[in-house]
Amino acid sequence: MNAEQQRMATVGHPEHGLEYAGPWYTWGPYLSERAWGTVREDYSADGNAWDFFPHDHARSRAYRWNEDGLAGLSTLHQDVCLSLALWNGRDPILKERPFGLTGPQGNHGEDVKEYWWYLDATPSHSYLRWRYHYPQASYPYEQLVEGSAARSRHDPELELLDTGVFDDDRYWVVEVSYAKQTPTDLAMLVSITNAGPDADTLHVLPTLWFRNTWDWGVQHPKPLLRLDNGDLLAEHERAGVYRLAASAGPDGTAPEPLFCDNETNTARLFGQPSSTRYPKDGINDHVVSGAPTVNPGRTGTKAAWWYRATVEPGQTVQLRLRLYSPTAGAEPDAGWAGAPFDATMANRSAEAEEFYAGLTPSGTSPAEALVLRQAFAGMIWGKQFYRYDVPRWLDGDPGEPPPPAGHRTGRNSHWRHVDAADILSMPDAWEYPWFAAWDLAFHTVVLAHVDPAFAKYQLLLLCREWFMHPNGALPSYEWSFDDVNPPVHAWAALKVFDIDGRRDFEFLERVFQKLLLNFTWWVNRVDPDGNNVFEGGFLGLDNIGPVDRSHLPAGCRLDQTDGTAWMAFYSLSMLHIALLLAEHDEAYEDIATKFFEHFAMITDGIADNGLWDPADGFFYDQLMLPDGTRVPLRVKSLVGVIPVLGALAIGRATTVPAHRLRKRFADFVARRGLGEADLDRCGFVTHIPSQQQIMLSVVDPPRLRRVLAEVLDEQGMLSPHGIRSLSRHHLAEPFRVDVGGADFAIGYEPAESTTGMYGGNSNWRGPVWMPVNYLVIEALDRYGYYLGDTFTVEFPTGSGRQLTLGEVTAELRERLISIFLPGPDGRRPLFGGVERFQTDPRWNDAVLFPEYFNGDDGAGLGATHQTGWTGLVADLILRQHRRP
């Protein structure tokens, strides 16, 4: 067992909460890159979060709920925060957080306009590494806003590289590495490289501050930062005492300590007197313009060490800091920045190498290993502090002016039970710095490989009483807890259970009991007619159909193929869990039967309502018009592939329960007067006696072959880099339908969407989307496990090449993984036509994990630093070389 594995072995059981998870969680990368423009900071009447708290306010206005910063760490409750601020001597403001466009500003929605990467991370946060490229010229804030406003949805986004600000390599490469000597003794190394042709000076301000918890009508003691014996001394009632020591700069000059208060500059923002002469932007104003806005008494609640580093072209200099808790036994040492500092960095770096070497399967190429490691790094850096007290947010803070009435009755007003203060895995630390329920399920599959306790904790957490609604609904995501996301949490629990060694039955039972409530909510609320055909609306598949599924034409109803298929998938996942639990407790056999019968009724609903089109060999949504007419929406998209996910082979490891289940299945069929010929209608495939197993599925093998004919067609849904979300056949043949005189249409778009149906950056009209690709591969593996090598399909369609389903899934994984790897020409499809990324050594060794990928060439699109569900590529690489 290597050192990192030993640290992770001390992690407590997730049921006890992160406070009991172990000391190595005390500090982590819990600081988001953006807190402005979020729902939590929005107290407007109309719910316009972007306008209520814009980027221009971020440097001057204290946040109510959580903090943000560059390369940031914080304590578990985000009481004490540490991050980096930079100034190139030309910008109008310090670079304290990444800049990006709001949803209304971007021609394809919100979009961060910076370049940074998560290069390395261990799950205990004992070693973390981050990189940022900062222009030496003035950052083009106005050019980005105005240039984007001039572009339409048919134009590509204006990126920071397009402005010319990186021309002639006039930029800084800033790397930050953290290494923990102990859980509360951290070494911080800031490496600064001048990539430009001329000597230049960079102002570097490592910043320590307290999250403001004292200005909101709650009697929390105000903490204190002060200069003490040459260190920044932080004293906080809950977090304890910390010191931030700073070594001299590269020229031997000691940095200057600057102090202000993490409180709003109301004079600047609202024309009202401020509560302090040294508000939140005091350090910014002092450094940029020399204003007397830092406290000469050297006390406050926000402080920074101000370095001025002049660096020759092509050269690198280093700054060294140490954050430690003297109460934990760390003693000041005059030589801490020398050999001890180097030893800590070297040891933790070596341990990270050892940890990932042990995780990486033999046969993994160096290029794949780099992607694997950076994918895990992004997932670990995506652990974020999340504070959201919904009743307090709706009603306002005690003693403070109440928010407008529209706010109190608007967004999330039906979720007053939510009171969150925890660490959650976020989809993205800038564009999505809040949890999203179904995104998080995919995150846990990746995290389970490196931090299974945290992965289990995440799944249990969303089912706890302060998240799950009393009616059993799971909160979707911050912008609308009421939205309905696909029910993938039971599947994720099974995956985490399996990755963790199939031994934590207590976890499986805990999550199963809570998901029983959620399953009942789905049945009662999303199947209003009781015909086992489910709606659900949004379901995460933005823009994938011709109509807005959450806002249908007047008087219409939509029978959703994917909504119904997701419920079949959910039933089988719950059945699988029940069978596993029945191995230890026979009482679960009855529950297993319940989910088996529910699954059969859902498949009947699919058959009875015409969701399967026998002529096309595909599944389609059905639009029910006010006069009762059914209109099939013949769009070949992922919606029609979701039924394939509902497949489960039962047997071998669960032989005894499966034997009884088969008997009860026979009784169930007989009760309904069905015979052998009706087996596939009920969703069952004839069992193979020699294997002592049966297979339950929505799609029987003949239908599966027909669906795959489209999915595996390179002129249809199969791209060089995975499965497209919409068939390319719709490029030449867009689907159109007239409903009550209104025309609805959808056509194939490989990249950004040209419609704003679901919002600025919602687009699944062609791009490759990692999570459903992953689920399809998983399902085909289950079919292949049951059907064996005698069942083959043509791959690609029309090629005459017959492959087993196991060979098909290997090919699909290879295509998805290839997005991130250099091809024969050395170019990564991920980077598209951006030459700087493709050819510059300082840019092409760091991988981004975007939200989705161009359906034709694999270029990354959407949220640039998504990581979240795109981190699934790590699991794909592991399975490609070491199939479980």
Helices and strands as residue ranges (DSSP letters): H 3-8, G 14-16, G 18-20, G 23-25, E 27-28, G 39-41, H 49-52, H 55-58, E 70-75, E 80-87, E 100-101, E 111-112, E 115-121, E 127-135, H 141-149, G 160-163, G 167-169, E 171-182, E 185-194, E 200-210, E 224-228, E 231-236, E 240-246, E 256-260, H 266-270, H 282-289, E 299-300, E 302-311, E 316-324, G 326-328, H 339-359, H 366-381, E 383-389, H 390-395, H 405-408, E 419-425, H 437-447, H 452-462, H 489-499, H 505-525, E 557-559, H 561-582, H 588-608, E 612-613, E 618-619, E 621-624, E 630-633, G 638-640, G 642-645, E 647-651, G 652-654, H 655-671, G 676-678, E 684-688, G 689-691, E 693-697, H 701-711, E 718-719, E 722-723, H 729-732, E 735-739, E 742-746, H 770-787, G 788-790, E 792-794, E 802-804, H 805-818, G 829-831, H 835-839, E 852-853, E 860-861, G 869-871, H 872-881
